[in-house]
């Protein structure tokens, strides 16, 4: 099968009565492909693609030739700009083509733009489209359109949005994509891409865009002028997709990525949210429907296939966090808890000891109601244990400072927050992986996960989240109880009256019929050997990943043309990287606050931690404004006492005006503004010194002594490379001193360049 082109992102559609012509081009208009779709046949979809690539001049000549050859049909017709083809769909007769007609940029990963589908258009392929059952055709079309493709569908021309970052950059030791260049599990238009073609080998899927259904959000942290991109991606599986009670078990793969610019280091952490993987049912016609375990399977075949698939895609160990209630007056959820515990215990007994699943049952609802348990702290401990066992993806080397540190010392959001701390620590941004609540960074991540949770909940249940992070932190808003009641009522209404139509629309969209399940037919494996031995091996080998990362940079770098657009005049301010959400846009942020760390809890500015604190200490030990700030309250002098005894003058008299001009005064606001201007660096002087900055302090001390001509000292080991890099030796100049003595001026030292290097280190 032909591989997807990595940089075709511009499409032009021509049509006449006989054919559609689609011209696909890259951003610089240096590569062009052409696809021809026959419009004279209704029952069969005939698509011919020219395998050749054309330059701009060659494509112009090709279009001129096609226009001349179709003169009797009106030429090529009017050109229409589109943004891609999502696939083809058929109801009772004939095919329709789904065009992406509007898009918006939502994220930027490296040089890859991620887009949100804003609008689509469905047009019949056959020019003389004839329908034998127009009423049925229209009914099915209306049901299909209930899946709003202008909401929560995402795609990218150059980045495989259906796969994890580690798979895209480093590959995997086993084939998790099958015969496709993308992960079909998360491509919701998979049926529309594959069904029109009789043969997989015949399908031209590399110019059809896989669409991901879920949520994509991105923001940036500004740390002392350096930018870190934070991306949160949620992908809903197309397997068993549907409404809450009709397709129980939403499978969501959530990935949060970190990108530090211009340092090309990437980190990624993936967590999988799914329902309990065995057969159980729940009615939807009551407020709290009872739960019944419909099929008794002592060998847990469905769960075995589920966990074997997780081992194949993500490796071991697997951490299973079960938050179902432990005890209930009338057994409901607790039935599933007991059955799930037996399920994991049964499957675990056949796995090797070091590959067994970590099963953690914990009644979060009971813990929240108990006044002596901190739900968030417990979840953070669970998250820390899991992250230590599974690790996360990081493309760069460990920073030097980490070795010094090591020698010296709602569940999804909590896991994400904990992973964020480890990812920032791996990038060398923070001194330890513990991030404090109520800091700008965590507040921003909280809002991102709130949007993430609301979006997935609306897709699955028809209402937003009921419980939020603030709820489990025991700091709910005054109207949170009313909001929870409204959301529960909305869920009940949606589940009872709207979910049947929603499920029918999703089934048509995904190509599911009663006699054609979307998943593979169940194949019963061994009762003891329920897993594949190969899936217990690591999915990624470090040595292979390193080579694949180098190959990615060497052979797949043409996507940067899409970001930089070298042949197009663009403003930097129009780039998405400059307009995305940031900590600087959070409430209460001012230009003065840029000196503070986004990882510091609000109200704790006196304990500010920074990357170059050693340098700050050397700025000044006796800053002229320090004494002023120590005692701002003015004292009453003797002269002021006698002046206070004098009678008050008429402020409009000549004497009062003269005295005011001789002794001018300003308002408190102006005085505070001026004081802030002269003390703008005082915050840096107040910073707490940290042992982690010892290396920076030594480098700075050595640089100052060298530039002043004092070379009579010894380095501890050898001259650091950073020092040699950032001291620029200029030509020696002399200053005429007293008595005709000539004194050598110090060599030039670029402090700003050294500081920027210290941030990277």
N, C-alpha and C positions, 0 to 999 in steps of 0.2 A: 504494500500500500504506500502511496506517495506520502511524504511527510508534509506537515503543515508548513507553509511559508512563514518565516519569522518576522516579516516586516511589511506585508501588504495590508494597508490600513485605509486606503481610499478607494471608493467604488463609484462607478458611473454606469447607469443602466440605460441602454437603448432598446427600443421595441418597435416592431412593426407587426403586420398580421401573421407573419410566418415564424419569427424568432424573437427571442430575447438575447441581447448581447450584454454581458457584464464585463467591464474593464476593471481589473484590480491593479492598484499601483502602490508604490511605497511613498514615504513622505517627500523624498527628494525628486520624485518623478523620473528616476533613473531605471526602474524596473517595472515592467508591465506584463500582465497575464490577461488572457481573454477566455471567456466561457460562453458557449452557445447553447441555448435551450430551445428545443423545437416546440412550436405552438400549434402545429397542425394536427397533433395526435392528442386525444383526451384520456384514454384509458391507460396509457403508458407514458412514463416520464423519460424523455430522451435528452440527455445532457452530454455535450461533447466539449472537452477542454483541450486547448492547445498547450502541449507540454513545453513549448518554447517560451523563453522570456525575451521581451522586446525592449529596445531603448525608446526614448521619447520620439525620435524621428521615425523609427521603424513602426511604432504604434500609430503615429499620425498617417503614415502611408497605408497601413493596414485598414484604418477606419475610412480613409478616402476610397480605397478599393471596395470595401463592404458597402459604402454608400452608393457607389456607382453600380454595383451588382444588384442592389435592391431598389433601383429607380422605379420599376413597375409597381412596387409596394409602398412607395413614398419615401424611399431611402432608409436611413437608420432611425429616423424619427427624432423627436426632441430628447436631449440628454437629461437625465434625472440623477441628481446626486443622492446616494444612499450611503449607509454606514455598515453594510454587511447583509448577509442572508442568514436567517436563523434556521431555515429548513423548509420542508414541504409537508403539507397535511392534506389528507383526503377523507371525505365524509361518506356520501353515497355514490358520487360519480365525479371523476375529474380531480385534478390536483390544484392546490393553491400554494403560492410561494409567500413566505413570511419575510418581509423586508424590515430592516432596522432603519427608521427614518429620522430619529432624533436620539441624541446621546448627551451625557454630561460627564465630566471628569470627577471622580470621587477619591482617587488615591494615586500615589506614585511610588512604585517599588523600584529603587535604583533608577533606571531609565525607562521603566515600563509604566505606561499609563493604564489605569483600571477605570472602566467606564460603567455608568449606570444606564440601562436602557430606558429612555424617556418616552418613546412612542414607536409603534410598529404599524405596518400596513399589510393586509392580506389581499393578494390579487390572484385571479384565476390564471393558470398557465395557458390553457387552451384558449385560442381566440374565439372560437364558436363553442363556448362552454354550454353544454346541454344537460339538464337535470331531469330525470324521469319522476322523481319524488320531491318536488320543490318544497313542500311543507316540512318533510323530514330533514331535508338538507338545511333549511333555514333554522329548524329547531336545534340540530346538532351544532350548527355554526354559532348560534346564540349561546349555547352551553359552553362551547370552546372559548368564547370571548369573555366568559366570566373569570377566567384566569387572566388577570390584568397584567400584561407583560410590561406595562409602564411602571410597575412597582416591584422593587426588590429583585430585579434580574440584572446580573452583572456579567461583563465580558472584558476580554483584553485581546488585542491583536498579536502581541509579542510575548505575553506571559501566560503560562498555563494556570489559570485561576482554579481549575478543578483539582490541582495537586498541591502538596505542601511545599514550602520554600526549600526544605532540605532535599526533597526529591527533584525539584527543578534545577537546583544548583549542583547537587552531587550524585543524583541518580540513586539506585537501590540495587542490592545484590540479587533481587528476584523481580520477576516481571509482575507488577501489580496492575498494569493497564491492559493486559491482554493484547488484542490486535489493534488497539487504538493508540493514538499519540496523546490522548488525554485520559483522565479518570472518568469512565462512563458512569460511575456511581453518583457523581455530583453534577453531571450534565443533564439538566432537566429537559432539554430539547433533543435528547438522544434518539427518541423515536422519530422525530422529524428529520434528523440527519441521516438515519440508516434505513428507515422503512421504504423510501422511494426507490432504493437500489436493490436489484435482485441478488446481488452478490457483494459480500463485504470487500473482496479484492477489487471489485469494479467501482466501488463508491468513491466519489471525489470529495471526501470530507475535509480536506485540508484547507479549503476556502469557505467552508461553513463554520460559523462561530459557535462553539459550545457556550451555553448560558448557564450560569450558576444562580440558584435561587437561595436567598438568605439575607445577609447584611454585610456591608463593607463600610468601615469608618476609619478615618485617619486624622491624626493631630500631631503636633510637634512640640517638643520640649526645647526651650532655649536655656542653655547652661553656659553662663559667662560668654555669650555671643556665639556659642557653637550650637548647632541644630541637630536634634535627634528625632527622627520620624518614628511614630508609633502607629502601627496599623493593626486593626482588628477585623478579621474575616471570619464569617460564619457561613458554612455550606450545608444546605439541607440535602439529605440523601433522597434520590428519586425512588428508592426501594421502600415499599410500604408507606408511601407518602399520602397524606390526606388530612382530614379533619380529626379532631381530638378523640372522639368515641368511635369513629368509623374505621380509622386506621390507627390503632393504638400503637404508639411507639415512634415518636419523631426522632430521627437520627441526625444530629448536628455535629459537624466537625468545626471546632472553633480554633482559629490560629491567630496568635498575636505575634507580630514581627517587629523588630527594632532595626533601624538603619541609621548609622551615624555618618554624617557627611562632614568633610570630604573623605574621611577615613572609611574605606570600603569594607566595613565589617558588618555582617548580618547575623542576627540571632532570631530564632523562631521557637515557639512553644505551642504544642498542639494538645488539645483536650477534646474528648469525644463524649457527647451527651446522648444517651439513648434510653429506651424504656427497658423493662425487665424482659429478657429474651426467652420466654416460654409462652405457651398458649393460655390466655385468659381473656375473659369478656367482661363488658360493662355496658349496661343499658344507658340510653341518653334521654329518657323521658321523665326523669325525676331529678330533683335538685342534688341529692347525694346518692348516685346510683350504686347499688351493691356490686361487689366484685366476685366473679365466679371463675374458678380454674376449670376450664371447659374440657381439656384433654389431659389425661394422666399419662405421663411418659416417664417411667422410672429411669430411663437412660438419658433423658434430657437432650434429645437429638438436636432440636432447634438451637438450644443454648450452645451445644458443642460446635455447630457450624458457625454460630455468631462469634464465639471466642477464637476459633481457629482462623477466621477471617481477620480479626484484630491482630492476632499474632503474625499473620502474613504481612499485613500492611504496616504495623507499627513496631513489632518485635515484643520482647518480654523484658521486664515483668509487667503484668497488667494490674493496675490498682482499681478495684471495684469499690466505689463509695455508695453505700445503700443508705438513703436518708428516710426510709419508710418508717411510719410509726410502729413502735414496739408493742404497745398495749392499747386496746380500745374497749369501751363498754360493750359494743357490738362488733365482733371481728369483721374488718373490712380490708383496709390496707395491710393489716398485720398478717392476713392469709398469705399475701405475696411475699412478705418478709420471711416467714418461716419456709416457704417453698424455695425462695431464692437462696437462702442459707444452705438448705439441703442440696440444691443444684450445684453451687460452687464447691461444697465439700466433696460431692461425688466426683466432679470433674478434676478437682485438684489431686485426688489420690493417685491418679495415673500419670501426672506430670512429674518430671524430675524435681528434686527438692529445691534447687536454685531457680527453677522456672515457674514455680507455682504462683497462682494469682493471689494478690494481697486483698483479702476481703475485709472491708471495714463497715460493719453495720452500726449506725448511730442515729438515734431518734432525735433529729434536730428540733422538731416541734416541742418535744418534752424538755429539751435543754433550754429552749427559749423561754418556756413558761417557768422554769426554775430560776429563782433569783440569785442563786449562788454559782451559776455557770455562765461563762462568757462564750457565746456561740462563735464569735469571730476569732477569738484566740484559739479555740479548739480547732476550728477549720484551718487556721494558719499553721498550726502544728501538723495537722494531717497533710496539708499542702507541702510543707517543708520536707516531711518524710518521703512523700511521693516524688518530689523533684530530685531529692538526693538519690533515689533509687533509679529513676528513669533518665535523668539528665535532660538536656535540651540542645538544640542545634546552635552552633556558633562557628562562623566561617573563619575567624581570625585567631591569631595566637593570644595566649593569656598575657595581659599587661604585667610589666615588671613589678609593679606595686603589689600585685596579688601575692607574689611569693613572700614579700615582706610581711604581709598580713597573716599568711598561713604559718609563717615561722613564729609570729608573735601570738597567735590565738585560734453572700450566697455562694455557695460553693464555687461556682464557676468564676465569679469575680475574685474571691479570695485566692483561689489557685492562680488566677491571672495576675493579681497584685503581687503574690509571692514570686511568681515567675518573672515579673517585671523587675523586681529587685535583683534577682540573680542575673538577668540579662544585662541590666545596666552595670552590674558589678563586673561581668565578663568583658564588657566594652571598656572598662576602666573609667567609668563616669562617677561612680560612687565608691566610698571606702568600704562599705559592707552592704550585704543584700537586704538589710532590714529597712523598709520604707515606712515612714510614719503616716498615719491617717491625718487628714486635714491639711496635708501639704498640697501644693499646687499640682504636683505630678499625680498623686493618688486621687485628688478631686477630679482631675481630667479623665483619668482611667475609669473612675466611678461613673461619670456621665456617659462615657463610651459604652460601658457594660449595661447601663440602664437602657440606652437606645438599642443596644444589641438584644437585650432581653425582651423589651417591648415589641420589637419588630418580629422576632421569632414567635412570641406568644400570640401576637395578632394573626400571624399566618396559621398557627396551629389551633388556637382556641377561640379566636375572634375577639379577644380583649387584651389589654395590656397586662403587665405583671401585677400580681396582687401584693406580694411582699418584695421589698427592696432592701438594699444594703443598710439603709438607715434604720429599717425595722429591726434587724438583728443586732444593730449597734445600740438599740434601745434609745434612739433619738428620733422618733417619728414626728412628722409634721402634725400640726393641730388638726388638719383635715384628712389625715391618713386613714382613719377608721371609716369615714364616709366614702372615701375613694375606694377602699377595699370592698365595701358593700356594693357600690355601683359596678365595679369590675366583675364581681361574682354574678350579679344579675345579668350583666351584658353577656357573660359566658353562657349562662343558662339559656338565654334567649337565642343566642347564636347556635349553640349545640342542638337545641330542640327544633328550630325552624329553618335555619339556613344551611346547616352542614351537609344535608343530603344533596342539595344542588351544588355546593362547593365540591363535594367528593366526586360527583358525576363529571364536573368540569375538569378536575385534576386527572381523572381516569382517561378522558378523551385526549387531554393534552399529552399525557405520558404514553398513550397508546395501549391502555389496559382494557381488555375485554374479559368477560366471564370465563371464556375458554382459553385465555392467554395470560397467565400470570407474568408480572414483570420480572420476578426473580426466577432463577433456575429451578427446575423441579427438584423436590427433596430427594437426596440420595443418602440412604442410611449407611453411615460408616461403621467402623468397629466400635463395639461397646466400651472397650478398654482403650484401644488406640484411636481415640476420637480426634487426635490432632496430627498434623503433618510434621514429621521430624525436621524437615528443612525449615519450617517456620519458627523453630526454636533457636535457630542461628541468628546472629545479629543482622538486621536489615541493612546496616551501613558499616563498611569497613573503612577505617580512617585513611589508610594508604590509598585506596581506590578513590575515596572522596576528594583527596587532595589533587589527584591527577585530573579528575573530572571538573573540579573547579578551575583548574588552569586551562583545560580545553574549552570550558564555557566562555572564559574571557577571550581566548584566542580566536575561536571560530564562530561565536554567536554574539558578536559585539555590534552588529548592524542596527540593533534596536535603539542605540543611542541617537541615531539620526532622527527618530521620532521625537525625542525629548529636546534635542538642541536645534533641530531644523536649520541646518547651516545655510540653505538657500532662501530662507524666508525671513523677512525683517520682523522681529518680534521684540516686545518689551519684556524686560525681566519681571516687572510687576504683574504681567499677565500669566506668568507661569504658575501652575497650581501650587508649587512648593512655597510660593510667597503669600498665598491667599488661604491656606488651610487653617484650621483651628489651632490655637496655640495657648500656652500657659499665660502669655502676655495679655490675652483677651479675657482672662477670668476676672470676675468682679473684684474691685479693689486694687487692681494692678495699675501702677503709674510708672513713669520713666525712672523715678528714683528707685523703685522696687526691683529694677533689673539687676541691681547688685546682689540681690538675695538669691539663695538657692531655691529651685522649685521642689526640692526634696525635704525642705524644712517645714515643720509644723507652724502654722500661723500663731503668732503670739510668743514665739521663741526666738525672736531675731537676735537676742543677745548671745545666743549659742550658735551663731552662724558658722557653718563649715564650708570651706571652699577648697579649690584645687591648689591655689598658690598662696596659702596663708603665710608660709615662711617669707615670701616676698613682701607681703603686706606689713609684716612686723618690721621690715627694714625700711619701709617708706619714711617713717619718722617716729622717734621715741618721745619727742617733745613737740608735738604739733601745736602751733600757736592757738588753735581754736579749742584745744583740749581743756585748757584751764577755763575758758569761757563756758564750755558746755558743763563743766563740773559744778559751776555755781552761776546759774542764770538769774537768780533773784538779786535785784539791785539793792545796795545798801544806801541808807540815807546819810549823806555827808553833812558837815556843819553848815556849809554854804547853802545847801538845799534847805536846811532847817530855817535859816533866816529868811530865805526867799519864800518859804511857805507862810511866814508870818506877815508878808507884805500883802496889802489889799489887792484884790483882783482887778485888772484893768479891763476897760471896754475893748473887746477884741477888734472893733472897727476903728479905734483911735490910732493916731499917727504913732504914738509911743509904743502901743502894743504891736503894730506892724513892724516897727523898727527892731524891737526886741526879738520878734519871731524870726526876722531875717538874720539877725546876729546869732541866734541860737535855734537853728531849724530843727524840727521834729518830724518823724514819719510815723505812719500807722503801724500797729502791731503786725498786720498782714505783710506790709512791705518789709518790716524788719525781719520777720520770719523767712520771707523769701530770700532776702539778702544773706541771712545767716546760712540758709540751706545751700546757697551758691558757694560761699567760701568754705563750707564744711562738707562739700559733696564727696570727699574721699574719706571722711571720718568713719563711715561704716566699715571700710576696709581695715582701718586701724583698730577698731573694736573687735575684730574677729578673734576667735579662740584659736590658739596655736595647737596644732595636732601633730602627733609624732609621725603621721603619714607623710608630712611635708618635709621631713628631715632631708631627704635627697634634694628637693628643690632648694632648700635653704643653703645647703652646702655648695651647690652649683652657683647660686647667686653670690654667696660670699666670695668664692674663688674668682668669679668674674669681676667683682668690684675691686678686689685686691690687685688683680692682674692689670686692669685698666688704669689703676693709680700708680703703676710702676713697682708694686711690692711683689716680687717674685720669690721672696725668701720664705717659702713654706713648702711642705711636702704633701702630695696627694696621698690619700689612704692606700689606694691600690695603683690606679693609673688614671690618666686624664680622661674623664668621661667624654664619650663621643658627642654628647649634646653640647658640651662646653666648646669643643673644637669647632663644631658646626656653626655656632651662633656668635662667636667673637670674630669680628671682621677687623683685621689688622690693616690700618690705613698708613699713609705716608706720615713720617714724624714731622711735627711742626714745633716751633719754638716760640716762647714768650719772653720778651725782654724784661728782666727783673732789675732790681736795684743794684747799682754798681756795675751795670753792664753784663751781669750774669744772665745766661740764657738757660731757661728751664724747659724741659721737655713736656709737651702736652700729652695727655693720655691718648691711647689708641681709641678709635671709634668703636662703640659697642651698641648694637641694636637691641635695646631692652624689649621692645614690643615684639620683635620676632622671636626672642627667647621665650617670652611669656606664652606666645601662641604655641610654641613647641612643647612647653611644659604642660599645656592643657592636653595635647595629643598623647604625651608619654604615658 
